Amino acid sequence: MQSMQTNACSALTQRDFAAIPDAPTALFSAQIVAAMAGTPQYCEVKGYVTPQIQFEIRLPTQNWNRRYLQVGCGGYCGSLRASPEYIAALNQNFAVAFDNSGHVGGGLGAGGALWGLDQPQLRTDFGYRSEHVMLIAAKAIASAFYGESPKYSYFQGCSNGGRQALMAAQRYPNDFDGIIAGAPAAIQAPLNGEYETWNAIANLDSQGNAILPADKLPLIHQAALADCDGKDGLVDGQITDPRVCTFKPQSLRCSSNGDRANCLTIAQIAVVNKLYSGPVDSQGKRLYPGSQTIGSELGWAGASIGSSGMPPMAANIADGYLKYLAFPKSPPASFSYKDWQFTTEGFDRLRPLGKVYNATNPDLKDFRDRGGKLILYHGWADPAIPPQGTLAYYQAVQDTMGGLANVQSFARLFMLPGVYHCQGGTGPSRVDWLAPIVAWVEQGTPPTKIIASQTTADSASGGFSNPTEGSTGSNAKIVRTRPIFPYPMQAKYNGKGSMDDAANFVGVMPSRIPSDRINWIGNDLFQPQ
């Protein structure tokens, strides 16, 4: 495409976008940003869709590839941050956009939800509307700038952004040609109301003091690895599938009940077992289809176990949800997540507004029939959003749409051993997800193998950070590459060469294909809607 004139960018502010159907839009600014450090010159457009969906769009002024990428936002969002994925796409001459999910946050950043206090419209915008109207507005603005609409539209998000991705496929199947959904917070009402609350409370004694300190997590992790690492046939510091592990924290019990650095007290063992268990009611009924996995222990610091004098992120997420988002009429200001009771009645109280936030509809027929393609991925060691929930949803899609082979014609899931929440961990987590979704959409080439890489710096990230704040652009040396295959296929070492080289692994199906149907109190959430 020929270069766009500079005045074509500034002229956008003179256009009236208020009449865009379903997405009344106003612009704050439109200005040229000079090329630098691999990023092309672009027209930076800032504005909002009513009432508070603030956005930023970046439109390359030269060589636009006629592709559009919209990037989701993590946590409860509430701010504008250009993610590494967003920047990488811009550098490939995509038109790109992101938004604040429909509200202005603050205080706890992506963990703060005060904005939702008895605000039905802001809750709806966060739940499902923001990304739909963002696309409508962005296409109108891109068309005004370039004189034509994008030929292909893509969405990429992780965490809450992964939930937004699935919401787009379910509610608005005509919006995007290709969707990338990472570690999706899809079962959001039970996730934030039950699971995060359970994790936040699990480590508190009757006086509200922490029981298990973060400095004991390496001890637990090393014991778990010693028990399970070799079960996949290779001792490599990562666990291919934690469901085969048999590690019991009781093996670390102190000989007396004194608290020493190299063992666990009875109370500390109880905390670990609660985290491995996940939330249940007094009769043992599961309140969420997942829990902390064996191998995720190092990621608990900051996620479920407070560190550096700060409460865990689970406490912020749970408190924000139960106080400001969970109920039509919010509880008194004195209410705390510590007051929550894990009961069937409590779960049912989360259902009404769960219909706004949950992205659990397994019927993707409309998305499939219009040619949409979906890549799902999740880290096996995710300490923030359990991978079992994504597996259970993918199983529900298979049950609804004719089995694995039929589903893999348009939707494929990739599970990453040892990987934390969206990034980091003990396994390779750096993946270019955009290239395979583009190849699938535009050339009809489904992803059969994707290469993940790992650097020395990666294991420092993870926990429940806002993935839009993370960086995958480090120049640190790559120390390991591994192939990842469409689930349930796994990578198996061929017995020759370095275990850190993806070329020495092949894809194999497990001897027994797992069933990922999980019996929990919310099974009905996975029914076609």
PEBELLIN-V858675 format. One record per pair of residues at least 6 apart in sequence whose ideal C-beta (glycine too) atoms are under 6 Angstrom apart, sorted by sequence separation. I is the first residue (numbers start at 1). GAP is how many residues later the second one is. D is the distance in Angstrom with one decimal. If there is no record, write none. Layout:
i: (I,I)
gap: (GAP,GAP)
d: (D,D)
This chain:
i: (18,35,48,90,106,116,143,185,205,229,254,259,280,301,306,324,398,401,419,423,439,440,493,34,89,105,115,116,157,168,203,305,380,418,497,17,157,168,203,232,257,279,304,418,419,483,33,203,254,279,303,378,398,418,461,482,46,86,139,155,169,278,303,304,397,417,419,494,32,33,228,252,254,436,45,71,86,103,252,278,323,378,493,494,31,155,231,278,13,44,71,165,277,436,491,492,30,71,166,276,322,42,43,165,276,492,13,29,42,228,275,457,12,28,42,43,166,319,489,28,103,162,228,250,318,394,455,457,483,10,27,40,41,69,80,102,162,166,227,249,456,480,482,489,9,26,79,155,162,163,431,455,481,25,78,162,163,483,485,488,9,77,102,153,163,224,249,430,455,456,25,56,77,102,153,154,155,156,158,159,326,428,69,78,101,152,158,160,428,453,454,488,6,23,24,78,79,159,428,454,67,68,69,70,71,78,65,73,102,453,64,101,223,429,63,451,452,99,58,451,452,60,131,9,76,362,424,449,450,75,99,362,380,59,74,75,449,76,131,363,373,374,375,376,377,378,379,380,381,384,424,425,58,362,381,382,423,424,128,381,382,57,132,135,379,97,379,421,55,368,420,430,128,55,381,422,53,54,95,247,423,53,245,52,52,242,451,39,242,428,38,242,428,287,211,212,239,4,211,3,3,212,211,287,281,281,375,1,279,373,203,373,416,202,224,414,85,224,53,202,415,202,412,413,221,53,220,221,55,217,303,384,57,198,217,303,68,217,300,49,57,66,195,217,299,66,67,68,69,70,71,72,74,75,194,296,59,74,295,74,214,296,49,73,72,214,72,194,195,214,194,291,45,210,290,190,290,289,290,289,203,289,199,23,25,200,23,23,200,199,200,196,200,20,196,197,299,395,196,395,392,192,391,392,193,400,15,192,193,396,193,200,242,197,197,313,193,303,189,302,303,299,299,362,189,360,363,360,189,361,188,189,188,186,187,186,347,240,238,238,238,170,237,238,170,167,166,173,173,169,178,179,180,181,182,183,163,174,169,183,185,111,183,187,111,169,111,113,117,186,108,112,116,116,114,113,113,118,117,127,289,127,289,123,286,287,285,183,183,182,240,180,180,178,234,159,178,236,158,177,159,158,190,110,83,81,84,84,84,75,74,74,74,73)
gap: (6,6,6,6,6,6,6,6,6,6,6,6,6,6,6,6,6,6,6,6,6,6,6,7,7,7,7,7,7,7,7,7,7,7,7,8,8,8,8,8,8,8,8,8,8,8,9,9,9,9,9,9,9,9,9,9,10,10,10,10,10,10,10,10,10,10,10,10,11,11,11,11,11,11,12,12,12,12,12,12,12,12,12,12,13,13,13,13,14,14,14,14,14,14,14,14,15,15,15,15,15,16,16,16,16,16,17,17,17,17,17,17,18,18,18,18,18,18,18,19,19,19,19,19,19,19,19,19,19,20,20,20,20,20,20,20,20,20,20,20,20,20,20,20,21,21,21,21,21,21,21,21,21,22,22,22,22,22,22,22,23,23,23,23,23,23,23,23,23,23,24,24,24,24,24,24,24,24,24,24,24,24,25,25,25,25,25,25,25,25,25,25,26,26,26,26,26,26,26,26,27,27,27,27,27,27,28,28,28,28,29,29,29,29,30,30,30,31,32,32,32,33,33,34,34,34,34,34,34,35,35,35,35,36,36,36,36,37,37,37,37,37,37,37,37,37,37,37,37,37,37,37,38,38,38,38,38,38,39,39,39,40,40,40,40,41,41,41,42,42,42,42,43,44,44,45,46,46,47,47,47,49,49,50,51,51,51,52,52,52,53,53,54,55,56,56,56,57,57,58,59,59,60,60,61,62,62,63,63,67,68,68,68,69,70,70,71,71,72,72,72,73,74,74,76,77,77,77,79,80,80,80,81,81,81,81,82,83,83,84,84,84,84,84,84,85,85,85,85,85,85,85,85,85,85,85,86,86,86,87,87,87,88,88,89,91,92,93,93,93,94,95,96,96,96,98,98,99,99,100,102,103,105,110,112,112,113,114,114,115,115,118,118,120,121,121,121,121,122,122,124,125,125,126,128,128,129,129,129,130,133,137,138,140,143,151,157,160,161,161,161,163,164,164,165,165,165,166,168,168,169,169,170,173,173,174,174,177,179,180,188,189,189,189,191,192,193,193,194,195,195,195,195,195,195,195,196,196,198,199,200,202,202,202,205,205,206,207,207,207,208,208,208,209,210,211,212,212,213,229,229,230,231,233,234,234,236,238,239,240,250,253,257,259,259,263,263,263,264,264,308,309,332,356,385,387,387,388,389,391,392,393,394,395)
d: (5.0,4.3,4.7,5.0,5.9,5.9,4.9,5.7,5.5,5.2,5.7,5.2,5.8,4.6,4.9,5.9,5.4,5.5,4.3,5.0,4.5,5.4,5.9,5.8,5.2,5.1,5.9,5.3,5.1,5.3,5.4,5.9,5.5,5.0,4.2,4.0,4.6,5.6,5.3,3.9,5.7,4.1,5.2,3.8,5.1,5.2,5.5,5.4,3.8,5.3,5.9,4.4,5.1,2.7,5.9,5.8,5.3,5.2,5.5,5.3,5.4,5.6,5.6,5.2,5.5,4.5,4.3,5.5,6.0,4.9,5.3,5.4,6.0,4.0,4.3,5.5,5.9,4.2,4.5,5.9,5.8,4.4,5.7,5.6,5.6,5.5,5.2,3.0,5.2,5.7,5.8,5.0,5.7,5.9,4.4,5.7,4.7,4.5,5.1,5.8,5.4,4.6,4.3,3.6,5.7,4.6,5.0,5.0,5.7,3.8,4.3,5.1,4.1,4.5,5.1,6.0,5.3,4.5,4.7,5.3,4.8,4.3,5.8,5.8,4.0,4.9,5.9,4.3,4.8,5.8,3.9,5.0,4.9,4.4,5.6,5.8,4.7,5.1,4.0,4.9,5.4,4.2,5.3,5.6,5.2,5.6,5.7,4.6,5.4,4.8,4.8,3.8,4.0,5.9,5.7,3.2,4.3,5.3,4.0,5.9,5.3,5.7,2.9,5.0,5.0,4.5,4.1,4.5,5.5,5.7,5.0,5.5,3.7,5.2,5.6,4.7,4.9,4.2,3.4,5.6,5.8,3.7,4.7,5.5,5.0,5.0,5.3,5.0,5.2,4.9,5.9,5.8,5.3,5.0,4.8,5.8,5.7,5.7,3.8,4.4,4.8,4.8,5.0,5.2,4.6,1.9,4.6,5.1,4.1,4.8,5.7,4.9,5.7,5.9,5.0,5.7,5.4,5.8,5.4,5.8,5.5,4.9,5.0,3.7,5.7,3.9,5.1,4.9,5.2,2.7,4.8,4.4,5.8,5.1,5.6,5.7,5.8,4.8,5.8,5.4,5.7,4.0,6.0,4.3,4.4,6.0,4.8,5.1,5.2,4.1,3.1,5.4,5.2,4.2,6.0,6.0,5.3,3.7,5.0,5.7,4.9,4.4,4.9,5.3,3.0,4.5,5.5,5.8,6.0,4.5,2.9,5.7,5.5,4.0,5.2,3.9,5.5,4.6,5.3,5.3,5.3,4.6,4.1,5.8,5.3,4.1,5.2,5.5,4.5,5.5,5.4,5.0,4.8,6.0,5.1,4.6,4.1,4.6,5.9,5.9,4.8,4.4,5.2,5.6,5.3,5.4,5.4,4.9,5.7,4.6,5.1,5.2,6.0,5.5,5.0,4.8,5.5,5.9,6.0,4.1,5.2,5.7,4.4,4.2,3.9,5.0,4.7,5.0,5.7,5.0,4.2,3.9,5.4,3.7,5.7,5.3,3.8,5.6,5.3,4.8,5.9,5.8,5.6,5.7,3.4,4.2,4.9,4.7,4.8,5.0,5.5,2.3,4.2,5.9,4.6,4.0,5.3,5.2,4.9,5.7,4.3,4.8,5.3,5.6,2.4,5.0,4.2,4.2,4.2,4.1,5.1,5.8,5.9,5.8,2.7,4.8,3.5,5.7,4.5,5.2,5.8,4.6,4.1,3.9,4.4,6.0,4.1,4.8,4.2,4.2,4.0,4.4,5.1,5.1,4.5,4.0,4.5,3.8,4.2,5.5,5.5,5.5,4.0,4.8,5.6,5.5,5.6,3.8,6.0,3.8,5.5,5.9,5.8,5.0,5.0,3.7,4.7,4.4,4.4,4.0,4.3,4.6,5.5,5.6,3.2,4.6,3.8,5.7,5.7,4.4,4.1,5.7,5.5,4.3,5.8,5.8,5.6,4.9,4.9,3.6,5.0,5.9,5.8,4.3,4.4,4.2,4.0,3.9,3.8,5.8,4.9,4.9,4.9,5.1,5.1,5.1,5.0,5.8,4.6,5.6,5.6,6.0,5.2,5.2,3.5,5.8,5.7,3.3,4.8,6.0,5.1,6.0,4.2,4.4,5.8,4.3,5.4,5.5,5.6,3.8,4.1,4.8,4.6,5.9,3.7,5.8,5.2,5.8,5.3,5.7,5.7,4.7,5.6,4.1,4.8,5.8,4.2,5.2,4.1,4.8,5.1,4.7,5.6,3.9,4.6,4.6,5.7,4.6,5.3,4.9,4.3,4.5,4.9,5.7)
